[in-house]
Every structure is written in structure tokens, then in C-alpha cells.
């Protein structure tokens, strides 16, 4: 049983009205480890891919060529041995992706990209100084992380976090929500101090009013 923490902030930013299952879209709950074998298989597969490209330093083109060679050898042996052992030869799997699916993916990517660019533009205009400083700080941290690790390691680290953190959060959500709410309050107090002692002292031009 999880210990009970009093909710000092009511329906604050960390008070969820939806379960994490619904937030992740339901489905097979791979990220929540409902099917342990499937989730473990996905994690092992991703770890193997990271090991091949990062540790063994495999190149993508030789790897694809070797996989194609292995597949062709298996099909060759299977096709020629099929009449001898009285089994059906292998068939070509029919993988059909409709045009509607491609359009849906393209529309989703376009919407997310347009929304992100518009949000970054609004923040860059300085309408919300708190968000502006937060984004600048986040980009600096991301830049430092990106210069210290390879792109493959960053992708694997992101996958590892996405594959483990939701399940851990679901298990310890009470403690995490409590600590996150406390941390949010500490950050707000720190920003208010910075705002009153430094940011408010920065000289700014007069605000222009629109004349109709």
C-alpha cells in the first residue's frame, strides 16, 4: 500500500483526471508492461539494435544487405527443399498500407510541426518571459547532452525512458505527484525571486497601443 500524502495543491498541474492507460492510448499497454513477454521482447530488440550500431559500430547498409542475403538463402533452401519434404513453398507476404494511412500520418506530422513552430514563435516574441527563459535553458541543456552522446545513444535513452517511466509512474504515482507538486512550488518561488530582484529591473520600452 502506498503511503498517503496530503494534496496541498488541489487540482494542480499534477492532478490527473485520466489514467495513464488512457493517456497512452490504451492498446496492448506495451509501455505499462501489461504483457511482460511482449514488453520484454521490444526492450531486448531495441537493446540489440543499440548494441549493434553503438557498441559493435555496425553500419546500416551492410546490416540490411546481410539480412537480405540471409532471407534470400532461407527462401532458396526452403523453395528447393519443399518438393522433397512435401511442404508448400514460401509465399510473398502481402503488406498493404492504404493511401488513407499515409495521408493521416502526413496530416498528423504537419499539424504537430505547425503547432510547434507557432508555439516557439510566440515564446520567442517574449510574450511570456518565464516560458522564454525556460525554453532557452532547456535547449542549452539539450545541446550539452547532444554534444556528449551520439544520436543512437540518445534515441536508445529516449526509448528506454519511454519504455520504463510510465510503468514506474503508474506504480509510484502518489509519491511522484507529491514530489512534483513540491518541486513545482519551489521553482515558482525561485522564479518569483528572480523576477522581483532582477527581471523587473530590466528597462523596457513603452507599450504601444493600437489606434483603430
HELIX and SHEET records of a PDB file:
HELIX    1   1 UNK A   20  UNK A   23  1                                   4    
HELIX    2   2 UNK A   36  UNK A   50  1                                  15    
HELIX    3   3 UNK A   51  UNK A   55  3                                   5    
HELIX    4   4 UNK A   60  UNK A   85  1                                  26    
HELIX    5   5 UNK A   99  UNK A  124  1                                  26    
HELIX    6   6 UNK A  129  UNK A  148  1                                  20    
HELIX    7   7 UNK A  151  UNK A  171  1                                  21    
HELIX    8   8 UNK A  173  UNK A  197  1                                  25    
HELIX    9   9 UNK A  199  UNK A  201  5                                   3    
END                                                                             
